[in-house]
């Protein structure tokens, strides 16, 4: 997107980018690296464990996002946000409960070998 903005209005965008402090660029690169490492770690985890085992960790992001928005920005979730988070979390818990008891194909094959 940034490339398209630079192409559309080069004079204003380039001067604005030149005013961004080095610390902000370093923070943006740090955040991008941490996010990339997090996604790659989740992909590696998905190779090693079934999805129903790992899905609660992604649903936990809701709780942490709400916590950090309250701690860092003073933004408390309103009633509708809380209801939405509860619905999403309940769906995740339901998925874990429904699929957590069904043996995966790998478990079935291992049991047949033994």
C-alpha positions, 0 to 999 in steps of 0.5 A: 500500500505504501508503494501505491501511495508514494506513486500517487502523490510522491511529493507529500508522501516522501516528505512525510516519510522523511519526517518519521523518526528512526526510532519509529522505523526500528519499532515497526521493524521489530513489531514486524519481526515479532509477528513473523516469528509468532506466525511461523511458530504457529505454523510449526505447532500446526505441523506437530499438533492437531488444530483442536489442541492449538485453537484455544491459543488463538482464541486467547488472543481475544483476552490478551487484546482486551487486557492490553487495550485496557492496560495500555490505552485505557480502552475498556471493551463495551457490552457489545464487544464483550458479548462478541468475545464471549460468543467467539470464545464459546465457539472455540471451546465448543470446537475443542469439546466436540473434536477433542474426543474424536480420534485423529487419523494418526491416532487410529493408525498408531492404535492399529499398528500396536 
